Amino acid sequence: MSGKSFIPTSIDEHIGQRMQLRRNMMGLSQKDLARICGVTFQQIQKYETAENRISASRLFDVSSALETPVSFFFSGLPGNMPEETRSNRSARVSEQKNNDPLGKNESLLLINLYWKLPNDDQRKMVMKMLKSLNGND
């Protein structure tokens, strides 16, 4: 951002992580997404790492390219209440992400990979393995 210092918030980081998750779920590289959106892969990388804040219009372009609603990028964030301050909101985002396994990108990736398995037998084997590793035979 020209001449301005940019300090990413936990919300910028969350949006970048969700962008990376969806891109990976679709099997796209940063170069692929950049080509579709008409930007450089470095720009996509900066969005995903929250080095640059993504504008509303670019987020709309990315959501179209990733075939997902814009709301996907905000999923898992606490609601915005008028009385919240920026620091309180950021703290609540971090707290929620740490406590909610479904708010973690790793969980969503695991679910996506599970459903990509070619048949029910393989899914049953994975489920049996996970239960066994957790002592829930």
C-alpha positions in Angstrom: 0.0 0.0 0.0 1.7 3.2 -1.2 3.0 5.3 1.6 0.7 3.9 4.3 1.7 1.5 7.0 -0.5 -1.5 7.1 -0.9 -3.6 10.2 -3.0 -6.7 9.5 -5.7 -7.6 11.9 -6.8 -11.1 12.9 -9.7 -10.6 10.5 -7.3 -10.0 7.6 -5.5 -13.1 8.6 -8.7 -15.1 8.8 -9.8 -14.0 5.3 -6.4 -14.9 3.9 -6.4 -18.3 5.5 -9.9 -19.0 4.2 -8.8 -17.9 0.7 -5.9 -20.3 0.9 -8.1 -23.1 2.1 -10.7 -22.7 -0.6 -8.0 -22.4 -3.3 -6.4 -25.6 -2.0 -9.8 -27.4 -1.8 -10.3 -26.6 -5.5 -6.8 -27.8 -6.4 -5.7 -24.4 -7.7 -2.2 -22.9 -7.4 -1.6 -19.3 -6.5 -0.7 -18.8 -10.1 -3.9 -20.3 -11.3 -6.0 -18.1 -9.0 -4.0 -15.0 -10.0 -4.5 -15.7 -13.7 -8.3 -16.0 -13.2 -8.4 -12.8 -11.1 -6.1 -10.8 -13.3 -3.4 -10.2 -10.7 0.1 -11.6 -10.0 0.6 -14.7 -7.9 2.6 -12.5 -5.5 -0.6 -10.5 -4.9 -2.5 -13.6 -4.1 0.3 -14.7 -1.8 0.1 -11.3 0.0 -3.6 -11.6 0.4 -3.3 -15.1 1.8 -0.6 -14.1 4.3 -2.4 -10.8 5.2 0.6 -8.8 4.0 -2.0 -6.9 1.9 -5.6 -6.2 2.8 -8.0 -7.4 0.2 -10.6 -4.8 -1.1 -14.3 -5.6 -1.2 -14.3 -5.7 -5.1 -11.3 -8.0 -5.2 -12.8 -10.3 -2.6 -15.9 -10.5 -4.8 -13.7 -11.4 -7.8 -11.9 -14.0 -5.7 -15.1 -15.5 -4.4 -16.4 -15.8 -8.0 -13.1 -17.4 -9.1 -13.2 -19.8 -6.2 -16.9 -20.6 -6.8 -18.0 -19.7 -3.3 -20.0 -16.9 -1.7 -18.2 -14.0 -0.2 -19.6 -15.0 3.2 -17.3 -18.1 3.1 -14.3 -15.9 3.9 -16.0 -14.5 7.0 -17.3 -17.9 8.2 -16.0 -18.5 11.8 -15.7 -14.9 12.7 -17.8 -13.6 15.6 -20.6 -11.2 14.8 -19.8 -7.5 14.7 -21.6 -5.7 17.5 -21.6 -1.8 17.4 -20.2 -1.5 20.9 -17.1 -3.7 20.1 -13.8 -2.1 19.8 -11.2 -3.2 17.2 -9.0 -4.8 19.9 -11.9 -6.6 21.5 -13.0 -7.9 18.2 -9.5 -9.1 17.3 -9.2 -10.9 20.7 -12.5 -12.6 20.2 -11.5 -13.8 16.7 -8.3 -15.4 18.1 -10.2 -16.9 21.1 -12.9 -18.4 18.9 -10.4 -19.8 16.4 -8.4 -21.5 19.2 -11.6 -23.1 20.8 -13.6 -24.2 17.8 -12.2 -27.1 15.8 -14.6 -26.4 12.9 -13.2 -22.9 12.6 -9.7 -24.2 11.8 -8.7 -24.6 8.2 -7.1 -27.9 8.9 -10.5 -29.3 10.0 -12.2 -28.1 6.8 -9.4 -29.5 4.7 -9.7 -32.9 6.5 -13.4 -33.0 5.8 -12.9 -32.1 2.2 -10.3 -34.8 1.7 -12.5 -37.3 3.5 -15.4 -36.7 1.1 -13.0 -36.9 -1.9 -12.2 -40.5 -1.1 -13.6 -42.7 -3.9 -15.9 -45.0 -1.9 -17.7 -45.7 1.4 -15.3 -48.5 2.3 -12.3 -46.2 2.3 -14.2 -43.6 4.3 -15.1 -46.3 6.9 -11.4 -47.3 7.1 -10.4 -43.7 7.8 -13.1 -43.3 10.4 -12.1 -46.6 12.1 -8.5 -45.5 12.1 -9.3 -42.1 13.7 -11.5 -43.7 16.3 -8.8 -46.2 17.1 -6.1 -43.4 17.4 -8.5 -41.6 19.9 -9.2 -44.8 21.9 -12.8 -44.9 20.8 -12.8 -48.4 19.3 
